[in-house]
Amino acid sequence: MGLEFGVEAFLVNLPPQRASAFRIAVLGNSFSANTYHPITWPMALEDILNEDEALKETTGQPTFEVLNFALDGTGLDQCLR
């Protein structure tokens, strides 16, 4: 069972963390959510981090997980409220 948290607007169910994975949370607007394209920049970041063997050796982390909590349809005006 994964970690569960949320607010009134939505509930998020996280998958169980991979053994020894370093998790990075992305919070953002529709540019980060990017629902109109199959590949988001957080997905690309996860791929880049996991392909970098020197980074894994330097940080001592065998894998990286980038979790995208960005909300589509939001922008700077919602962030400033």
MOVENKA-V635118 format. One record per helix or strand. SS is the DSSP state (2 for helix, 1 for strand). FROM is the first residue (numbers start at 0). TO is the last residue. If there is no record, write none. Layout:
<<SS FROM TO> <SS FROM TO>>
This chain:
<<1 3 6> <1 9 12> <1 20 25> <2 29 32> <2 40 50> <2 52 58> <1 62 67> <2 75 78>>
